[in-house]
Amino acid sequence: MDIKKRIAEAITSGKFVAGTYVKANGEITSFHGRAGVHKHTKGGKSCLNPNNFLIYDVQRERYMALKPESILRLVSSNNLYETI
């Protein structure tokens, strides 16, 4: 299975995930949160790009939209996925 498909499957699972990604300004940072959540997002039509992943970062207490191509490393259910 392709690594991008595995990452997409892990992020849409609704489980806790952790990893690192590259921000738009080129800085590398980490996240730790729950994937596949939408409890406190506003109703109506989603402005989120359908290719991006929505997670709730429990350390920063905010929602994040991650671009799949910017994810460098992901840990989900004791599985490590690296795109480097």
C-alpha positions as CSV (number, residue, x, y, z in Angstrom):
1,M,0.0,0.0,0.0
2,D,1.2,3.5,-0.8
3,I,2.6,5.5,2.2
4,K,0.2,8.5,1.4
5,K,-2.8,6.1,1.5
6,R,-1.6,4.7,4.8
7,I,-1.3,8.2,6.3
8,A,-4.7,9.1,5.0
9,E,-6.2,5.9,6.5
10,A,-4.5,6.6,9.9
11,I,-5.6,10.2,10.1
12,T,-9.2,9.5,9.2
13,S,-9.5,6.7,11.7
14,G,-10.5,8.9,14.6
15,K,-7.7,7.7,16.8
16,F,-4.9,9.7,18.4
17,V,-2.0,10.5,16.1
18,A,1.3,12.3,16.6
19,G,3.9,13.4,14.2
20,T,5.9,16.2,12.6
21,Y,5.1,18.3,9.6
22,V,6.5,21.3,7.6
23,K,4.6,24.6,8.1
24,A,4.0,26.9,5.2
25,N,7.0,29.1,6.3
26,G,9.3,26.1,6.1
27,E,9.5,25.5,9.9
28,I,9.3,21.9,11.1
29,T,7.0,21.4,14.1
30,S,5.1,18.6,15.8
31,F,1.5,17.8,16.6
32,H,-0.3,15.4,18.9
33,G,-4.0,15.1,18.6
34,R,-7.2,13.4,17.6
35,A,-7.9,12.8,14.0
36,G,-11.3,12.9,12.3
37,V,-13.0,15.2,14.7
38,H,-15.5,18.0,14.0
39,K,-17.4,18.7,17.3
40,H,-16.8,22.4,17.6
41,T,-16.3,23.3,14.0
42,K,-18.9,25.7,12.6
43,G,-21.9,24.4,10.7
44,G,-22.6,25.0,7.0
45,K,-20.3,24.4,4.0
46,S,-16.8,23.4,4.8
47,C,-14.1,25.8,3.6
48,L,-11.4,23.1,4.2
49,N,-9.7,21.7,1.1
50,P,-11.0,18.2,0.8
51,N,-7.5,16.9,0.4
52,N,-6.3,18.3,3.8
53,F,-6.7,16.4,7.1
54,L,-8.5,18.0,10.1
55,I,-7.1,17.1,13.5
56,Y,-7.6,18.6,17.0
57,D,-4.2,19.2,18.6
58,V,-4.7,18.4,22.3
59,Q,-1.5,20.2,23.4
60,R,-2.3,23.5,21.7
61,E,-6.1,23.0,22.1
62,R,-7.0,24.0,18.5
63,Y,-8.0,22.5,15.2
64,M,-5.4,22.1,12.5
65,A,-5.7,21.4,8.8
66,L,-2.7,19.5,7.6
67,K,-1.6,19.1,4.0
68,P,-0.8,15.5,3.3
69,E,2.4,16.4,1.4
70,S,3.7,18.4,4.4
71,I,3.6,15.4,6.8
72,L,7.1,14.1,7.4
73,R,6.4,11.5,10.2
74,L,3.2,10.1,11.7
75,V,2.6,7.6,14.6
76,S,-0.8,6.0,14.9
77,S,-1.8,2.9,16.8
78,N,1.9,2.0,17.4
79,N,2.6,2.2,13.7
80,L,5.3,4.6,12.4
81,Y,4.9,6.2,8.9
82,E,7.7,8.3,7.5
83,T,7.7,10.1,4.2
84,I,11.4,11.1,4.3
